[in-house]
Amino acid sequence: MKRALFHPLALIAALLWSACGASGAAASSVLPLGLAEIVAGARHIAHVRCTGNDVRPDAAVGLVTVTTFVVLDRVKGAAAATLTVRQAGGELDGLAIDYRVPKFRPGDEYVLFMPAASKLGLASPVGLAQGAFGVLSERGGKTVGNGRDVGELLAGVDRAAVPAGVASRLAQASEARRRMDLADFMTLVRASAGYR
């Protein structure tokens, strides 16, 4: 039987938050970020494939999940063939600690926007799920998305400067606007990061 545990520091933070009059919904929300903000907050930007997850005990946060990736394409950051991400939480020996950070499945591809690691060596994607874009293989090729409308993500971006495939996606119904072509997305990311 799995038992969920919230780390004592997280419990203290939640109690202090609620004592200040904040609602539970506000405590777990993250403000929507545009692509330019996600890029600006990232030290590493890469198209990756997850190769594995390893959950380990950690004195500071209870458990950490160490996820390894092979880098398929890099926009920003150290030119290494792999990327390792250490996030707070995980499940080990029936104990589950959930800090509501993105989770990655071995074999799946992502475009990740990773900030610098904290003093504890931990980092989650910029804006949590906002900085983790899932890559899917579809009939027309690979597409990318993080669940948000492409129009919201590109707020403030000159629409005349977007690739033709993105422009046509923006003209479609809302559900079709949740994904875009991977190559077009990487072009937009490179432009936003100042690389052509």
DAMOBEL-V920077 format. One record per pair of residues at least 24 apart in sequence whose C-alpha atoms are under 8 Angstrom apart, sorted by sequence separation. I is the first residue (numbers start at 1). GAP is how many residues later the second one is. D is the distance in Angstrom with one decimal. If there is no record, write none. Layout:
i,gap,d
I,GAP,D
I,GAP,D
This chain:
i,gap,d
47,24,6.2
48,24,5.2
64,24,4.5
65,24,6.2
110,24,4.6
111,24,7.1
163,24,7.8
46,25,6.5
47,25,5.4
48,25,7.0
63,25,6.2
64,25,4.9
65,25,5.6
109,25,6.3
110,25,5.2
149,25,6.9
163,25,7.8
46,26,7.4
47,26,5.0
62,26,7.9
63,26,4.8
64,26,6.0
102,26,6.4
108,26,7.8
109,26,5.2
149,26,7.8
151,26,7.3
162,26,7.0
46,27,5.7
47,27,6.3
61,27,6.3
62,27,7.0
63,27,5.9
101,27,6.1
102,27,5.7
108,27,7.5
109,27,7.4
150,27,5.4
46,28,4.3
61,28,7.2
63,28,7.6
101,28,7.3
149,28,5.3
150,28,5.7
45,29,6.1
46,29,5.8
63,29,7.9
149,29,4.7
150,29,6.9
45,30,5.3
46,30,7.0
102,30,7.4
148,30,5.5
149,30,7.7
150,30,7.6
44,31,7.6
45,31,4.9
147,31,5.7
44,32,5.0
45,32,6.6
146,32,7.5
147,32,7.7
43,33,6.7
44,33,4.4
111,33,7.8
145,33,6.0
146,33,7.7
43,34,5.8
44,34,7.4
63,34,6.9
88,34,6.8
110,34,7.9
145,34,4.5
55,35,6.0
62,35,7.4
86,35,6.8
87,35,5.3
144,35,5.3
145,35,6.6
55,36,6.7
56,36,7.4
86,36,5.0
87,36,5.6
143,36,6.1
144,36,5.5
55,37,6.4
67,37,7.5
85,37,7.4
86,37,6.0
87,37,5.9
143,37,5.2
144,37,6.2
85,38,6.6
86,38,7.6
143,38,4.4
144,38,5.4
85,39,7.5
142,39,6.1
143,39,4.8
141,40,7.4
142,40,5.6
144,41,7.4
135,47,7.4
53,51,7.8
53,52,7.9
52,53,7.4
53,53,7.4
7,54,6.6
50,54,6.7
52,54,5.1
7,55,6.5
50,55,6.3
51,55,4.9
50,56,4.6
51,56,6.1
49,57,7.5
50,57,5.4
49,58,6.1
50,58,5.7
49,59,5.6
50,59,6.3
49,60,4.2
50,60,7.8
60,60,7.9
48,61,5.5
49,61,6.3
47,62,7.2
48,62,5.4
47,63,5.7
48,63,6.1
47,64,4.2
48,64,7.3
46,65,5.5
47,65,6.5
45,66,7.1
46,66,5.5
45,67,5.6
46,67,7.0
44,68,7.6
45,68,4.7
44,69,5.9
45,69,6.4
43,70,7.4
44,70,5.0
42,71,5.2
43,71,5.9
44,71,6.5
41,72,7.8
42,72,4.9
43,72,4.8
44,72,7.9
41,73,7.7
42,73,4.4
43,73,5.7
39,74,6.8
41,74,6.0
42,74,7.3
38,75,6.9
42,84,6.5
41,85,6.2
38,88,6.0
38,89,7.3
5,90,6.9
7,90,7.1
3,91,6.2
4,91,6.0
5,91,5.9
6,91,5.6
2,92,4.5
3,92,5.3
4,92,4.6
5,92,5.1
6,92,6.9
38,92,7.7
1,93,6.4
2,93,6.0
3,93,6.1
4,93,5.9
5,93,7.5
6,93,7.9
38,93,6.4
2,94,6.9
4,94,7.6
33,94,7.1
32,95,7.8
31,96,7.8
30,97,6.6
33,97,7.3
30,98,7.9
32,98,7.7
75,114,7.7
75,115,6.3
76,117,7.8
34,118,7.0
35,118,5.5
75,118,7.9
34,119,4.6
35,119,6.0
33,120,7.0
34,120,6.0
75,120,7.8
34,121,6.3
34,122,7.9
39,150,7.1
39,153,6.8
40,153,7.3
35,154,7.6
39,154,6.3
36,156,5.9
35,157,7.7
36,157,7.9
